[in-house]
Amino acid sequence: MKTIMKSNIWIFFIAVTMMSCSKGEDCDPNDEQSPCYSGIVQGNQLLLVEEKVNGVTDISFLYNEENQITTYRIHPKDGVGESTAVFTYNDKGNMISATHSHAGKHVYREDYAYGTDDKPVSGTWTYPHGVVNLHFEYTNNMVLEKISALNGQEYALNKYTFDSKGENLLRTELNTDGTLLSIMEFSDFDDKNYRMTGFPWKWKTYSINNAKSQKLTGAGVAGTSIFLDHIWKYTYNDSGYPTKAEIYDRATNKLVETREYIYKKAN
């Protein structure tokens, strides 16, 4: 159970931070009649439907009539074992549950309870063989996420730090069993619209602008460590959303990867 928890925390965070329909006959960014047409006029509110990495679809989203994400897909590079999350919301538009599956098999379910505002105060992650509790604390510009088993044994203490206005995520720190798992730092934000539109975990992993500098320090396999220091260079459409990001290694100035963003108009 503990190993599953650690793996899910790591996979979820990398998918969230290092980041509807996929491109097809009914969703072509080059087709003016398509909802994903990339030549959208200035001033439109857009919804991200697909992100590509080096020309290959990495993640995709489906939305409901309220412009809320209903399905989030992580597409495997080899085409095998797609991961999917399906979301439900309360009357205020806050995400209250997410059901996760991998390769068609159920993995776990997230459920959240809210207080008087739009931020959850508690939650549970329910696995086939156990349940863990989540408790959230909000202090100044920081969110503390405590994850523990039902018997009170602590699994993780995660910290999410925002800027003074609470608008852009500056730093995340993930700790499992008292061991630092990873730190991600975001800085040098643009003044454009955030590319990850309508992301359901908005209370802890959301920004209103795009970071042009990202750093990752993490624990690797067999005692190794990971350190990434990247510069993100964006190209924008007329509505002020990134359509492309070229990611460079800061030390060598070499291109690491290219990301493309495909949108549709919001309702």
N, C-alpha and C positions, 0 to 999 in steps of 0.2 A: 504493500500500500504506500509506504513511504517513498519507494523508488518511483512508482507511478506518479505520485504528487510532484516530485522533483522534476521529472521529465515533462510533465504537462505545464508547469510554471515556466520552464525554459523555452519550450516550443511556442507557447502562447506569446511570450514576450518578444521573442525574435520576430515572429510573424507580425505582431502589432507595430513594432517600432522600426523595423528595417524595411517596411513596406514605406435582380439584374440579369446581366446576360454576358456571355462571352462573344467574341467576334464571330459572326456567321452571316447567313443571308439576311436575317432580320435585325442585325445590329452591326452595321458596317460604318466605321468612322468616315469613310470616303463617299458614302451615299447620302445625298442631301435629304432624302426622305426617311433616313434611318434615325431613330431616337438617339443613337450614339454618334451622330454626325459631329465631327470635330470643329467645323467652322461655325460654331455657335456665336450669336451676336453678343455684343457687349451688354452687360447688365443682367444676364440670365443667371438664375441660381441653378447650379449643376449638381449632379449626383455621379460619383465614381462607380462605374460598372465593371471595369477591368483594369488590371495593372499587369504589364508585361516586363519581363527582365530579359534583356538581350534578345528581344523579339519573340519570346515564348511566354504564354499566359502563365502568370504566377498566382494571382488571386482574382476572384470575381464576386460580384454582389448582385442580389435581387432585392427589389424594394416593393413596399405596398403603396396604396394610394395616398398615405400620409407621409410619404418620402422616408419611411423608416426601413432600415435594412432588415429583411426577413431571412435571408440566407447568405452565408459567407462561405466561400469555397477556397481551399488551398489546393492548387493543382500540382501534382507531383511531376518532377522533371522527366521521369520515365513513363508517365502515363498510368502508373499503377498505384492504387491506394490513396485516392482523393480523400481529403479531410473536409468535413462540412459542419457548420454550426447553424442552427435554426433558432430564431429569436421570437419572443413574444413580449408585449409591452402593456403597461397599465393605461388608464384613461388620461394620464398626464403626459404620456409619451415616453415614459422611462422604461428601460429594459428590465424585465422582472425574471426572465428565464432564458437560458440558452442550452440547447441540447446538442452535444458534440458526438460525431461519429467518424470512423476512419475505415475506409474500404468497405462501407456498407454496414459496419458493426458499431453498435452503441459503445461509447467510451465513458462519458459522464455527463451530468447535467448541473448547470449553475442555476441557483435561485436566489433572489435578493428581496429584502424588505427595506422600505424607505421610511424616513422620518417625516418631518413637516416640510422639507424642501426636496430638491431633485437629486439628492445624494443618498445612496443606501447606507444604512447603519449596520446591517448584518446580512449574512448570506450563508448558503451551504453549497458544497460541491458533492454530489452524490454519485458514487462509483458502484459498480456491480457488487463489490465486496466491502463497502464501507462508506462512511460519510465524514466529511470534515467541515468544521465551522469557520466562518469568516466574520471578523469584526472590524469596522472602519472607524478611525478617529480623524478629525479634521482640525488641524492647528495651524493658524496663520495661513501660509502658502504651502502646507504639506499635508499629504494624505498618508496615514499609517494603515496598513493592511495586515491584520494578524490572522494567520491561518493555523488552526489546531484541530486535533482529533476530538471526538466526543468525550474522551476521557480527560481532556485538558492538556494533553501532551502537545507542545508547540512544534509545528513543522516549519513555519516560515514567518518572518517579519519583513515586509516589503515597504519601501518608502518612495513616494512620488512627490517631487518638489516642483512647484510652479513659480512663475514670475510674480512680482508684487501685485499685479492685477488679477492673478489667477487665470490668465488667458493662454499662456504657452508653457508646455511641459519642459523643464530645464534638466531634470535629472531623475533617474530611477535607480533604486538600489534593491536588489533581490537577495535575501538571505534565507537559507534553508538549514535547519538543524544547527543553527549558530555559525554556519559557514557562509562567507560571502560568495554568492553565485555569480553576480554580474553587476556592473555599474554602466549605465548609459548616460551620456551628457549631450545636450542639445543647445546650440547657441547660434548667434548671427542670423536672426530670423528676418525673412523678407516681410513685405507689407501686403502680400497677396493672400488669396483664399487657400485654406488648408486643403490638401489634395484628398485626405481620407474623410470624405464627407459623411456625416451621419454615423460615425463610429459608435457602436452601442456602449462601450465601456468609457463613456465620456467623462466620468468623474475622476478617472485616474490616468488615462492614456490618451488625452486629446489636446490639441492646440488649435488656435485660430489662424496661425501663420505657419510657414514652412521653414524648418531649420536648415541653414546652409552649411552648418558644421555639426558633425556627429562623431562621438567617440564611444567605443565599447571596450571595457575591460572585463574579462570573464574567466571563469575556471574552465579549462579544457579537459580532455580525456587523460586519464592516468597521471594526474598531478600536473599536467601542462597548463599553460595560461594562454589567453587570447587577448590581443590588443589591436584594435582597428581605429584609425584616425582618418576620417574621410571629409572631403569637401564636396558639397552637392551644388551643381550648377543647373539652374532651371530654365526652361523655355515655357512661356505662358500663352494662353489663348486670349481673345479679346475680353473675355469675362473675368480675367485675372486668376485663372486656375492653371496649375502646372500641367503641361501636356508631355513634358519630357524632363528627365533628370539625368545628367551625366555625373557619375560619382568617381571622384579621383582620390588616390592615396595622397595624403598631405606631404609625406616625406619625399616621395619620388615623382609626384605629379603625373603618375600613370593612370590611365583610365581603368577603373576596376569593373564597372558595369554600366549599362544604360537602361533606364526605366522609362516606360511609356504609360500614360494615363488616358483612358478613354471614358468619356462622360455621356450622360443623357440629361435632357432638361428635366428639372423638378416639376412636379404638378403644381 
